[in-house]
Amino acid sequence: MNKVTDFLYENETYLIRKACFNVWKQFGSAYKENVIDRALTIELQKLGLRIEDQKKSAFFMKTEKLGNIFRIKLSMK
């Protein structure tokens, strides 16, 4: 397997992937989304990323607004 080295935010991408793997190793898929979500928030913060948990954000498909019902986990500052 080849290592991907051309990420736009290589260091941040590594930290996010590391947090996801750590949470997966701890919990697998045996728990509900809200448990995994909270664990991921804690893990991302431990790795030094600033997190805005469950922030509303507008999403668009081309020029059509899909709404503000979607939430994002990570907000890079």
Residue frames as a rotation matrix with the C-alpha (Angstrom) as fourth column:
MET 1
0.583 0.812 0.000 0.00
0.812 -0.583 0.000 0.00
0.000 0.000 -1.000 0.00
ASN 2
-0.348 -0.699 0.625 1.34
0.686 -0.644 -0.338 3.42
0.639 0.311 0.704 -0.93
LYS 3
-0.257 0.182 -0.949 1.34
0.803 -0.506 -0.314 6.30
-0.537 -0.843 -0.017 1.55
VAL 4
0.507 0.478 0.717 -0.62
0.764 -0.634 -0.117 9.34
0.399 0.608 -0.687 0.41
THR 5
-0.272 -0.731 -0.626 1.59
0.894 -0.432 0.117 12.41
-0.356 -0.529 0.771 0.68
ASP 6
-0.855 -0.098 0.509 -0.29
0.381 -0.785 0.489 15.10
0.352 0.612 0.708 -1.21
PHE 7
0.138 0.900 -0.413 -3.02
0.988 -0.098 0.116 16.09
0.064 -0.424 -0.903 1.23
LEU 8
0.311 0.051 0.949 -3.79
0.264 -0.964 -0.035 19.80
0.913 0.262 -0.313 1.32
TYR 9
0.356 -0.162 0.920 -3.49
-0.858 -0.447 0.253 19.84
0.371 -0.880 -0.299 5.12
GLU 10
0.034 -0.399 -0.916 -1.17
-0.183 0.899 -0.398 16.87
0.983 0.181 -0.042 5.63
ASN 11
-0.898 -0.438 0.029 -0.53
-0.095 0.130 -0.987 17.31
0.429 -0.890 -0.158 9.39
GLU 12
-0.463 0.808 0.364 -4.17
-0.843 -0.275 -0.462 17.97
-0.273 -0.521 0.809 10.24
THR 13
0.345 0.566 -0.749 -5.29
-0.782 0.614 0.104 15.05
0.519 0.550 0.655 8.07
TYR 14
-0.411 -0.587 -0.698 -2.88
-0.043 0.777 -0.629 12.76
0.911 -0.228 -0.344 9.91
LEU 15
-0.953 0.036 0.302 -4.23
-0.304 -0.143 -0.942 13.87
0.009 -0.989 0.147 13.30
ILE 16
-0.060 0.998 -0.013 -7.86
-0.989 -0.062 -0.135 13.41
-0.135 0.005 0.991 12.24
ARG 17
0.299 0.121 -0.946 -7.17
-0.505 0.862 -0.049 9.93
0.810 0.492 0.319 10.87
LYS 18
-0.725 -0.626 -0.288 -5.22
-0.037 0.453 -0.891 9.04
0.688 -0.635 -0.351 14.03
ALA 19
-0.705 0.534 0.467 -8.14
-0.668 -0.279 -0.690 10.12
-0.238 -0.798 0.553 16.21
CYS 20
0.291 0.855 -0.429 -10.57
-0.940 0.338 0.038 8.05
0.178 0.393 0.902 14.12
PHE 21
0.007 -0.370 -0.929 -8.37
-0.206 0.908 -0.364 4.96
0.979 0.194 -0.070 14.34
ASN 22
-0.915 -0.378 0.144 -7.95
-0.189 0.087 -0.978 5.39
0.357 -0.922 -0.151 18.11
VAL 23
-0.325 0.883 0.338 -11.70
-0.886 -0.159 -0.436 5.63
-0.331 -0.442 0.834 18.63
TRP 24
0.398 0.463 -0.792 -12.31
-0.761 0.649 -0.004 2.66
0.512 0.604 0.611 16.33
LYS 25
-0.437 -0.641 -0.631 -9.77
-0.113 0.735 -0.669 0.53
0.893 -0.221 -0.393 18.24
GLN 26
-0.938 0.065 0.340 -11.47
-0.345 -0.107 -0.932 1.42
-0.024 -0.992 0.123 21.51
PHE 27
-0.322 0.932 0.167 -15.14
-0.576 -0.053 -0.816 1.04
-0.751 -0.359 0.554 20.50
GLY 28
-0.859 0.055 0.509 -15.42
0.404 0.683 0.608 -0.61
-0.314 0.728 -0.609 17.08
SER 29
-0.738 0.664 0.120 -18.93
-0.286 -0.469 0.836 -0.35
0.612 0.582 0.536 15.72
ALA 30
-0.552 0.478 -0.683 -20.69
0.683 0.730 -0.041 -1.63
0.479 -0.489 -0.730 18.83
TYR 31
-0.495 0.318 -0.809 -21.92
0.623 -0.519 -0.585 1.72
-0.606 -0.793 0.059 20.14
LYS 32
0.553 0.790 0.266 -24.43
0.791 -0.397 -0.466 4.32
-0.262 0.468 -0.844 19.03
GLU 33
0.235 -0.438 0.868 -23.36
0.691 -0.553 -0.465 7.38
0.684 0.709 0.173 17.06
ASN 34
0.771 0.105 0.629 -23.62
-0.228 -0.876 0.426 9.77
0.595 -0.472 -0.651 20.01
VAL 35
0.843 -0.531 0.087 -21.08
0.124 0.349 0.929 7.72
-0.524 -0.772 0.360 22.02
ILE 36
0.198 -0.779 0.595 -18.64
0.965 0.261 0.020 7.58
-0.171 0.570 0.804 19.10
ASP 37
0.460 0.055 0.886 -19.20
0.445 -0.878 -0.176 11.28
0.768 0.475 -0.429 18.39
ARG 38
0.946 -0.089 0.311 -18.33
-0.306 -0.553 0.774 12.27
0.103 -0.828 -0.551 21.97
ALA 39
0.603 -0.762 0.236 -15.29
0.426 0.557 0.713 9.97
-0.675 -0.330 0.661 22.00
LEU 40
0.208 -0.511 0.834 -14.06
0.950 -0.096 -0.297 11.46
0.232 0.854 0.466 18.72
THR 41
0.742 0.099 0.663 -14.45
0.024 -0.992 0.121 14.99
0.670 -0.074 -0.738 20.08
ILE 42
0.892 -0.413 0.183 -12.35
-0.222 -0.047 0.974 14.09
-0.394 -0.909 -0.134 23.14
GLU 43
0.398 -0.768 0.502 -9.70
0.725 0.599 0.340 12.35
-0.562 0.229 0.795 21.04
LEU 44
0.373 -0.221 0.901 -9.41
0.734 -0.523 -0.432 15.26
0.567 0.823 -0.033 18.57
GLN 45
0.863 -0.026 0.505 -9.01
-0.273 -0.864 0.423 17.70
0.425 -0.503 -0.752 21.46
LYS 46
0.767 -0.614 0.185 -6.32
0.111 0.411 0.905 15.50
-0.631 -0.674 0.384 23.05
LEU 47
0.182 -0.696 0.694 -4.39
0.955 0.293 0.044 15.70
-0.234 0.655 0.718 19.78
GLY 48
-0.546 -0.493 -0.677 -4.47
0.484 -0.846 0.226 19.51
-0.684 -0.204 0.700 19.95
LEU 49
-0.732 0.365 0.576 -7.20
0.483 -0.317 0.816 20.28
0.481 0.875 0.056 17.40
ARG 50
-0.849 0.512 -0.127 -9.72
-0.285 -0.648 -0.706 22.99
-0.444 -0.564 0.697 18.24
ILE 51
-0.782 0.611 0.121 -13.19
0.583 0.649 0.489 21.54
0.220 0.453 -0.864 17.86
GLU 52
-0.654 0.754 0.060 -16.53
-0.741 -0.622 -0.253 23.24
-0.153 -0.210 0.965 17.45
ASP 53
-0.927 0.229 0.296 -18.82
0.195 0.970 -0.143 20.33
-0.320 -0.075 -0.944 18.21
GLN 54
-0.262 0.903 0.342 -22.05
0.924 0.337 -0.182 19.93
-0.280 0.268 -0.922 16.21
LYS 55
-0.571 0.004 -0.821 -21.90
-0.052 -0.998 0.032 23.32
-0.819 0.061 0.570 14.53
LYS 56
0.487 0.793 0.365 -24.68
0.450 0.129 -0.883 24.10
-0.748 0.595 -0.294 12.06
SER 57
-0.595 -0.678 -0.430 -23.51
-0.109 -0.463 0.880 24.88
-0.796 0.571 0.202 8.57
ALA 58
0.500 0.742 -0.445 -25.22
-0.539 -0.135 -0.831 25.63
-0.677 0.656 0.333 5.28
PHE 59
-0.474 -0.606 0.639 -24.57
0.163 0.652 0.740 23.15
-0.865 0.455 -0.210 2.49
PHE 60
0.232 0.484 -0.843 -25.07
-0.735 -0.480 -0.478 23.67
-0.637 0.731 0.244 -1.23
MET 61
-0.020 -0.197 0.980 -25.35
0.609 0.775 0.168 21.45
-0.793 0.601 0.104 -4.28
LYS 62
-0.330 -0.227 0.916 -24.04
0.875 -0.438 0.207 23.66
0.354 0.870 0.343 -7.05
THR 63
-0.808 0.035 0.588 -26.18
-0.112 -0.989 -0.095 26.77
0.578 -0.143 0.804 -6.45
GLU 64
0.234 0.971 -0.045 -29.09
-0.209 0.096 0.973 25.14
0.949 -0.219 0.226 -4.58
LYS 65
-0.488 -0.362 0.794 -29.05
-0.813 -0.141 -0.565 25.42
0.317 -0.921 -0.226 -0.80
LEU 66
-0.379 0.302 -0.875 -29.69
0.167 0.952 0.256 22.08
0.910 -0.049 -0.411 0.90
GLY 67
0.716 0.685 0.137 -30.31
0.054 -0.250 0.967 23.72
0.696 -0.684 -0.216 4.25
ASN 68
-0.106 -0.703 0.703 -28.76
-0.777 -0.384 -0.500 24.20
0.621 -0.599 -0.505 7.67
ILE 69
0.806 0.546 0.230 -29.78
-0.569 0.604 0.559 20.82
0.166 -0.581 0.797 9.02
PHE 70
0.621 -0.639 -0.454 -26.33
0.388 0.753 -0.531 19.31
0.681 0.154 0.716 8.62
ARG 71
0.914 -0.357 0.195 -23.71
-0.354 -0.460 0.814 19.53
-0.201 -0.813 -0.546 11.31
ILE 72
0.466 -0.837 -0.288 -19.95
-0.105 0.271 -0.957 19.37
0.879 0.476 0.038 11.11
LYS 73
0.771 -0.247 -0.586 -17.53
0.626 0.462 0.629 18.04
0.116 -0.852 0.511 13.68
LEU 74
-0.022 -0.953 -0.303 -14.36
0.893 -0.155 0.422 19.94
-0.449 -0.261 0.854 12.92
SER 75
0.937 0.210 0.279 -13.83
0.312 -0.861 -0.402 23.61
0.156 0.464 -0.872 12.36
MET 76
0.029 -0.998 -0.062 -10.23
0.997 0.033 -0.071 24.58
0.073 -0.060 0.996 11.66
LYS 77
0.925 0.252 -0.284 -9.35
0.305 -0.938 0.162 28.03
-0.225 -0.237 -0.945 12.95
